[in-house]
Amino acid sequence: MRKSLLLGLSALATTSIFAAPAAAAELGGGFTVSGGATIVSDYRFRGISQTFKNFAIQGTVSLSHESGLYATVWGSSIDDYVAFGGDTELDLIVGYKHAFGGTTVDVGVIYYYYPGSSQILSGINSDFFEPYISVAHTFGPVTAKASAAYGFKQKALAFANTKDDNLYIAGDLSAALPGTPITLTAHVGHTFGPSYLSLGFDDYTDWSLGASYTTGPLTLGVSYVDTNKTAVTTSNPFDCCGTNQKNIMKAGVVGSVSVAF
């Protein structure tokens, strides 16, 4: 969610719901590569639509080592208002994951890169870094996860100052229904601002409930997503009073079709 949004935003009251499944292939030397692709009916980032509540195409590829180190590239189509005319988001991720019995710790950093984000106004910086950490524990078919991501003070996050920071904390539950290919999920997250990731609000909460069905490399998903704020904008970042307006934080049902390769 980038800074151009606020130019066309009327605030009234303010990796992705679905990730592509990933099949793994051994490369030797302890390395594994995996990837996937997804079509999603609305790309929601922490409850906020990045596609003007329209479809998005997403893809991912990841290289991991048996030591726990990994590197991932994840990409999605986005709308013009997200990154000043850029129509693509690329997340470049490096991290380390380690399991201690039923507990898994994951720590790393994401670089959010928006190609073409300065094509309308030169010098606009939409890219930023965000370190993250998560701790997950498995209880039989149920996995609980707590996570935090902190975007330290950067120009791309600036809203109230020349540089601002952003903190996001979240809790997730997932449960595989025994004897079925169905997984149920629940999520709640809270964003602390003000920054452009919080649309200038001091804070807001997002939540979702979802279910997925996996058969072979194919996964079908559906999720209900909502926030406790309202943000109305147009698709054009320079058209603040256009007739084509949508509440990009409004509750909605998001569907997806993913394939692993």
C-alpha positions as CSV (number, residue, x, y, z in Angstrom):
1,M,0.0,0.0,0.0
2,R,1.9,3.0,-1.2
3,K,1.9,6.7,-0.7
4,S,0.0,7.7,-3.9
5,L,-3.2,6.3,-2.3
6,L,-3.6,9.2,0.0
7,L,-3.7,11.8,-2.9
8,G,-7.0,10.3,-4.0
9,L,-8.2,9.1,-0.6
10,S,-11.2,10.3,1.4
11,A,-10.9,8.8,4.9
12,L,-14.3,8.3,6.5
13,A,-14.0,7.3,10.1
14,T,-9.3,4.1,8.4
15,T,1.4,-12.1,2.0
16,S,-2.0,-11.5,0.8
17,I,-4.9,-13.5,2.1
18,F,-3.9,-16.5,0.0
19,A,-0.4,-17.6,-0.8
20,A,0.3,-19.9,-3.7
21,P,0.9,-23.5,-2.7
22,A,4.5,-24.6,-3.4
23,A,5.7,-28.0,-4.6
24,A,9.3,-28.7,-3.8
25,A,12.1,-30.1,-6.0
26,E,15.5,-31.3,-4.6
27,L,18.5,-29.6,-6.3
28,G,21.2,-31.4,-4.3
29,G,23.6,-30.0,-1.7
30,G,20.7,-29.5,0.7
31,F,18.9,-27.0,-1.6
32,T,15.2,-27.2,-2.6
33,V,13.3,-25.0,-5.0
34,S,9.5,-24.5,-5.0
35,G,7.0,-22.3,-6.7
36,G,3.4,-21.6,-7.4
37,A,0.9,-19.3,-9.1
38,T,-2.5,-17.9,-7.9
39,I,-5.5,-16.0,-9.3
40,V,-7.2,-14.1,-6.5
41,S,-10.5,-12.2,-6.7
42,D,-9.0,-9.3,-4.6
43,Y,-5.5,-8.8,-3.3
44,R,-5.9,-7.7,0.3
45,F,-2.8,-6.6,2.2
46,R,-3.7,-6.4,5.9
47,G,-7.3,-6.0,5.0
48,I,-6.8,-3.2,2.4
49,S,-7.4,-3.9,-1.2
50,Q,-4.4,-3.4,-3.5
51,T,-6.4,-4.0,-6.7
52,F,-9.4,-1.7,-6.3
53,K,-11.3,-4.8,-5.3
54,N,-10.6,-6.5,-8.6
55,F,-8.7,-9.7,-9.6
56,A,-5.0,-10.1,-9.2
57,I,-2.4,-12.6,-10.7
58,Q,0.3,-13.7,-8.2
59,G,3.3,-15.9,-8.3
60,T,6.1,-17.1,-6.1
61,V,9.4,-19.0,-6.3
62,S,11.5,-19.9,-3.3
63,L,15.0,-21.4,-2.8
64,S,15.6,-23.0,0.6
65,H,18.5,-24.8,2.3
66,E,18.3,-27.7,4.8
67,S,20.1,-25.3,7.3
68,G,16.9,-23.2,7.4
69,L,18.0,-20.4,5.2
70,Y,15.7,-19.4,2.4
71,A,15.1,-16.7,-0.3
72,T,11.8,-16.0,-1.9
73,V,10.4,-13.8,-4.6
74,W,6.7,-13.1,-4.5
75,G,4.8,-10.9,-7.0
76,S,1.3,-9.6,-7.6
77,S,-0.5,-7.3,-10.0
78,I,-1.7,-4.1,-8.2
79,D,-3.8,-1.0,-9.0
80,D,-2.3,2.4,-10.0
81,Y,-3.2,4.1,-6.7
82,V,-0.9,1.7,-4.7
83,A,2.4,2.9,-6.1
84,F,2.1,6.0,-8.3
85,G,1.3,4.3,-11.5
86,G,3.3,1.1,-10.9
87,D,1.2,-2.0,-11.6
88,T,3.4,-4.7,-10.0
89,E,4.5,-5.5,-6.5
90,L,7.5,-7.6,-5.9
91,D,8.4,-8.9,-2.5
92,L,12.1,-9.9,-2.1
93,I,12.5,-12.0,1.0
94,V,15.4,-13.6,2.8
95,G,15.0,-15.4,6.1
96,Y,15.8,-18.3,8.4
97,K,13.4,-20.9,9.7
98,H,14.1,-23.5,12.4
99,A,11.8,-26.0,14.2
100,F,12.2,-26.9,17.8
101,G,9.9,-29.9,18.2
102,G,6.4,-28.7,17.5
103,T,7.5,-25.0,17.5
104,T,8.8,-23.2,14.4
105,V,10.6,-19.8,14.5
106,D,10.8,-17.8,11.3
107,V,12.8,-14.5,11.1
108,G,13.8,-12.4,8.1
109,V,13.3,-9.2,6.1
110,I,11.1,-8.2,3.1
111,Y,12.0,-5.6,0.6
112,Y,8.8,-4.3,-1.1
113,Y,9.7,-3.3,-4.6
114,Y,7.3,-1.5,-6.9
115,P,8.7,-1.3,-10.5
116,G,7.6,1.9,-12.3
117,S,6.3,3.6,-9.2
118,S,8.0,6.9,-10.1
119,Q,6.9,7.0,-13.8
120,I,4.2,9.6,-13.0
121,L,6.2,11.8,-10.6
122,S,10.0,11.3,-10.8
123,G,11.8,10.9,-7.5
124,I,8.8,9.3,-5.7
125,N,10.1,6.5,-3.5
126,S,7.6,3.7,-2.9
127,D,10.0,0.9,-1.9
128,F,10.7,-0.1,1.7
129,F,12.1,-2.7,4.0
130,E,10.2,-4.6,6.7
131,P,11.9,-7.1,9.1
132,Y,9.6,-9.8,10.5
133,I,9.4,-12.6,13.0
134,S,6.9,-15.3,13.7
135,V,6.6,-18.2,16.2
136,A,4.2,-21.1,15.3
137,H,3.3,-24.2,17.4
138,T,1.4,-27.2,16.2
139,F,-1.2,-29.0,18.4
140,G,-2.2,-32.1,16.5
141,P,-4.2,-30.8,13.4
142,V,-4.2,-27.2,14.7
143,T,-1.3,-24.7,14.2
144,A,-1.2,-21.3,16.1
145,K,1.1,-18.5,15.0
146,A,2.0,-15.1,16.4
147,S,3.9,-12.7,14.2
148,A,5.2,-9.2,14.1
149,A,6.6,-7.0,11.2
150,Y,8.2,-3.7,11.8
151,G,8.8,-1.2,9.0
152,F,11.4,1.1,10.5
153,K,11.4,4.8,9.7
154,Q,11.7,5.3,6.0
155,K,10.7,7.9,3.4
156,A,8.4,5.5,1.6
157,L,6.3,5.2,4.8
158,A,6.2,8.9,5.5
159,F,2.8,10.4,6.4
160,A,3.1,12.7,9.4
161,N,6.8,13.3,9.1
162,T,9.6,13.1,6.5
163,K,10.1,9.5,7.7
164,D,7.6,7.3,9.5
165,D,7.5,3.7,10.8
166,N,4.9,1.1,11.0
167,L,4.3,-2.0,13.3
168,Y,2.0,-4.9,12.5
169,I,1.2,-7.7,14.9
170,A,-1.0,-10.7,14.1
171,G,-2.3,-14.0,15.3
172,D,-3.3,-16.9,13.1
173,L,-5.0,-20.3,13.6
174,S,-5.2,-23.0,11.0
175,A,-6.8,-26.5,11.3
176,A,-6.7,-29.4,8.9
177,L,-10.0,-31.3,9.1
178,P,-9.0,-34.9,9.8
179,G,-9.7,-37.2,6.9
180,T,-10.4,-34.4,4.5
181,P,-8.4,-32.1,2.1
182,I,-10.0,-29.0,3.9
183,T,-8.1,-26.5,6.0
184,L,-9.8,-23.8,8.1
185,T,-8.1,-20.5,8.9
186,A,-8.6,-17.5,11.2
187,H,-6.6,-14.3,11.3
188,V,-6.6,-11.1,13.3
189,G,-4.0,-8.3,12.9
190,H,-3.4,-4.8,14.2
191,T,-1.5,-2.0,12.4
192,F,0.1,0.8,14.4
193,G,0.8,4.0,12.5
194,P,0.4,6.7,11.4
195,S,2.2,5.7,8.2
196,Y,1.2,5.1,4.6
197,L,0.7,1.4,5.5
198,S,-2.0,2.5,7.9
199,L,-3.4,5.1,5.5
200,G,-2.6,7.8,8.0
201,F,-4.7,6.3,10.8
202,D,-3.0,5.9,14.2
203,D,-4.0,2.2,14.1
204,Y,-6.6,-0.2,12.7
205,T,-7.5,-3.9,13.0
206,D,-8.1,-6.4,10.2
207,W,-9.4,-10.0,10.5
208,S,-10.5,-12.9,8.3
209,L,-12.0,-16.3,8.3
210,G,-11.2,-18.8,5.5
211,A,-11.2,-22.3,4.1
212,S,-9.2,-24.1,1.5
213,Y,-9.6,-27.4,-0.4
214,T,-6.4,-29.0,-1.9
215,T,-6.3,-31.8,-4.5
216,G,-3.0,-32.6,-6.0
217,P,-1.2,-29.4,-6.9
218,L,-4.4,-27.4,-7.0
219,T,-5.9,-25.4,-4.1
220,L,-9.2,-23.6,-4.0
221,G,-9.7,-21.0,-1.3
222,V,-12.4,-18.6,0.0
223,S,-12.1,-16.1,2.8
224,Y,-14.2,-13.4,4.5
225,V,-12.1,-10.2,5.1
226,D,-12.9,-7.1,7.1
227,T,-11.4,-4.1,9.0
228,N,-12.7,-1.7,11.6
229,K,-12.0,1.4,9.4
230,T,-13.3,2.9,6.1
231,A,-11.2,4.3,3.3
232,V,-12.8,5.5,0.0
233,T,-10.6,6.1,-3.0
234,T,-10.6,6.1,-6.8
235,S,-8.5,4.0,-9.0
236,N,-6.7,7.1,-10.5
237,P,-4.3,8.6,-7.8
238,F,-4.9,12.1,-9.2
239,D,-8.7,11.9,-9.4
240,C,-9.8,12.7,-5.8
241,C,-13.4,13.4,-6.7
242,G,-14.1,10.9,-9.4
243,T,-17.4,9.0,-9.6
244,N,-15.8,5.6,-9.6
245,Q,-15.0,5.3,-5.9
246,K,-14.7,2.2,-3.7
247,N,-14.2,1.6,0.0
248,I,-11.0,-0.5,-0.2
249,M,-11.2,-1.5,3.5
250,K,-14.8,-2.7,3.3
251,A,-15.7,-6.3,4.2
252,G,-15.7,-8.7,1.4
253,V,-15.4,-12.3,0.2
254,V,-12.1,-13.2,-1.5
255,G,-11.7,-16.3,-3.6
256,S,-8.6,-17.9,-5.1
257,V,-7.3,-20.7,-7.3
258,S,-3.7,-21.7,-6.8
259,V,-1.4,-24.3,-8.4
260,A,2.0,-25.5,-7.1
261,F,4.8,-26.4,-9.5
